[in-house]
Amino acid sequence: MPVDQNTPIPSLGFGTWQIKGQDCVHGVREALNLGYRHIDTAQAYENEAEVGQGLKASGVAREQIWLTTKVWISSLEPKAIVTSTEESLRKLGVDHVDLLLVHWPIFKQATLAQILEAFVGLQERGLTRKIGVSNFPAALLDQAAQLAPIFANQVEYHPYLDQSPVLEVCRKHKVHLTAYSPLARGQVLQDPVLQEIGAKTGHSAAQVALRWLVQQPGVSAIPKASSEKNRKANLAISEFEISADDMARVHALARPDGRVIDPPFAPNWD
Ligand SMILES: NC(=O)c1ccc[n+]([C@@H]2O[C@H](COP(=O)([O-])OP(=O)(O)OC[C@H]3O[C@@H](n4cnc5c(N)ncnc54)[C@H](OP(=O)(O)O)[C@@H]3O)[C@@H](O)[C@H]2O)c1
């Protein structure tokens, strides 16, 4: 398996949560054909087989695609981590993923150290190029990065949610941050400040939110878009830049109640 450890994660990815069945096959194929090179899935999305079919149908070479999947909380125990990942690869129809994440920090069946040891074992076997975590608050990320070579932390991040404590730890350990729900699940679309900034260059509030994310060093974003129109619009954020003053204005939109994904099993975010 050719492993190029230097290939960077593409800054704009295609999120596939809640895209299922033929919509998922079609969506992944179309995203790749439009130019996306980063696809995000998870065991819990129950669409890995369809993501795999979309990859094949696109005709894009496997080595050009960054593929991320995540181990669900019910499998966070060393043996289940291995068997569930092998199952993910079978469903995806690939011999490795580029990034394998701990989906949520739930330590009921094993300690963080045991979980990460199992992830490192999978990396050593070549089943994933990189390992990482998701939904890890700053202090927990700091701990994880001292235990294993954490490549990325995938967390909710958009203009309404400040993630500076997590970003600080990411920068300390050279951990990449992938922003999920980068449009706050649609909440930012009518924001007057984002609209005003976008109007200067003929872009939408959604495009400004995504551009603001990927313009930050070490940050990528994985919006979900069901339509071709939105998929194209999101890719087009490479066409423009946001000035330093406008970047600061977007940072100032963060609010204390900005988090949109907070399931009952979520960690203490502070
Ligand atoms: N690690 C985790 O625990 C975790 C948790 C949540 C999400 N994620 C990942 O992050 C991905 C994205 O997050 P998300 O699905 O929660 O929400 P999101 O990407 O913030 O928002 C998706 C919504 O934005 C709309 N949209 C997308 N592009 C648009 C555009 N250019 N203009 C206007 N509207 C646009 C979509 O509409 P249409 O669909 O109609 O185009 C959809 O309603 C997920 O698919 C998943 O891969 C990970």
Ligand as a Chemical Component Dictionary entry (heavy atoms), coordinates in Angstrom:
data_LIG
# 
_chem_comp.id                   LIG 
_chem_comp.type                 NON-POLYMER 
_chem_comp.pdbx_formal_charge   0 
_chem_comp.three_letter_code    LIG 
# 
loop_
_chem_comp_atom.comp_id 
_chem_comp_atom.atom_id 
_chem_comp_atom.alt_atom_id 
_chem_comp_atom.type_symbol 
_chem_comp_atom.charge 
_chem_comp_atom.model_Cartn_x 
_chem_comp_atom.model_Cartn_y 
_chem_comp_atom.model_Cartn_z 
_chem_comp_atom.pdbx_ordinal 
LIG N1  N1  N 0  -17.870 13.998 14.328 1  
LIG C1  C1  C 0  -19.118 14.239 14.647 2  
LIG O1  O1  O 0  -19.584 13.922 15.758 3  
LIG C2  C2  C 0  -20.010 14.927 13.652 4  
LIG C3  C3  C 0  -21.226 15.490 14.080 5  
LIG C4  C4  C 0  -22.012 16.158 13.136 6  
LIG C5  C5  C 0  -21.578 16.253 11.816 7  
LIG N2  N2  N 1  -20.416 15.668 11.410 8  
LIG C6  C6  C 0  -19.959 15.743 9.996  9  
LIG O2  O2  O 0  -20.076 17.079 9.528  10 
LIG C7  C7  C 0  -20.857 17.091 8.334  11 
LIG C8  C8  C 0  -21.584 18.404 8.171  12 
LIG O3  O3  O 0  -22.338 18.751 9.315  13 
LIG P1  P1  P 0  -23.938 18.820 9.329  14 
LIG O4  O4  O 0  -24.468 17.915 8.297  15 
LIG O5  O5  O -1 -24.341 18.617 10.749 16 
LIG O6  O6  O 0  -24.302 20.331 9.033  17 
LIG P2  P2  P 0  -23.769 21.563 8.126  18 
LIG O7  O7  O 0  -22.814 21.101 7.097  19 
LIG O8  O8  O 0  -23.361 22.663 9.051  20 
LIG O9  O9  O 0  -25.129 22.046 7.472  21 
LIG C9  C9  C 0  -25.802 21.299 6.515  22 
LIG C10 C10 C 0  -26.965 22.161 6.023  23 
LIG O10 O10 O 0  -26.448 23.281 5.295  24 
LIG C11 C11 C 0  -27.043 23.326 3.996  25 
LIG N3  N3  N 0  -26.057 23.814 3.030  26 
LIG C12 C12 C 0  -24.893 23.228 2.647  27 
LIG N4  N4  N 0  -24.235 24.005 1.768  28 
LIG C13 C13 C 0  -25.003 25.114 1.582  29 
LIG C14 C14 C 0  -24.870 26.275 0.774  30 
LIG N5  N5  N 0  -23.806 26.488 0.004  31 
LIG N6  N6  N 0  -25.875 27.196 0.823  32 
LIG C15 C15 C 0  -26.953 27.010 1.609  33 
LIG N7  N7  N 0  -27.130 25.937 2.397  34 
LIG C16 C16 C 0  -26.163 24.999 2.377  35 
LIG C17 C17 C 0  -27.457 21.904 3.696  36 
LIG O11 O11 O 0  -28.544 21.927 2.805  37 
LIG P3  P3  P 0  -28.736 20.805 1.667  38 
LIG O12 O12 O 0  -28.441 19.482 2.311  39 
LIG O13 O13 O 0  -30.145 20.996 1.262  40 
LIG O14 O14 O 0  -27.757 21.117 0.563  41 
LIG C18 C18 C 0  -27.864 21.388 5.079  42 
LIG O15 O15 O 0  -29.204 21.766 5.382  43 
LIG C19 C19 C 0  -21.772 15.864 8.501  44 
LIG O16 O16 O 0  -22.372 15.476 7.283  45 
LIG C20 C20 C 0  -20.798 14.864 9.068  46 
LIG O17 O17 O 0  -19.996 14.327 8.012  47 
LIG C21 C21 C 0  -19.619 15.029 12.319 48 
# 
loop_
_chem_comp_bond.comp_id 
_chem_comp_bond.atom_id_1 
_chem_comp_bond.atom_id_2 
_chem_comp_bond.value_order 
_chem_comp_bond.pdbx_ordinal 
LIG N1  C1  SING 1  
LIG C1  O1  DOUB 2  
LIG C1  C2  SING 3  
LIG C2  C3  SING 4  
LIG C2  C21 DOUB 5  
LIG C3  C4  DOUB 6  
LIG C4  C5  SING 7  
LIG C5  N2  DOUB 8  
LIG N2  C6  SING 9  
LIG N2  C21 SING 10 
LIG C6  O2  SING 11 
LIG C6  C20 SING 12 
LIG O2  C7  SING 13 
LIG C7  C8  SING 14 
LIG C7  C19 SING 15 
LIG C8  O3  SING 16 
LIG O3  P1  SING 17 
LIG P1  O4  DOUB 18 
LIG P1  O5  SING 19 
LIG P1  O6  SING 20 
LIG O6  P2  SING 21 
LIG P2  O7  DOUB 22 
LIG P2  O8  SING 23 
LIG P2  O9  SING 24 
LIG O9  C9  SING 25 
LIG C9  C10 SING 26 
LIG C10 O10 SING 27 
LIG C10 C18 SING 28 
LIG O10 C11 SING 29 
LIG C11 N3  SING 30 
LIG C11 C17 SING 31 
LIG N3  C12 SING 32 
LIG N3  C16 SING 33 
LIG C12 N4  DOUB 34 
LIG N4  C13 SING 35 
LIG C13 C14 SING 36 
LIG C13 C16 DOUB 37 
LIG C14 N5  SING 38 
LIG C14 N6  DOUB 39 
LIG N6  C15 SING 40 
LIG C15 N7  DOUB 41 
LIG N7  C16 SING 42 
LIG C17 O11 SING 43 
LIG C17 C18 SING 44 
LIG O11 P3  SING 45 
LIG P3  O12 DOUB 46 
LIG P3  O13 SING 47 
LIG P3  O14 SING 48 
LIG C18 O15 SING 49 
LIG C19 O16 SING 50 
LIG C19 C20 SING 51 
LIG C20 O17 SING 52 
# 
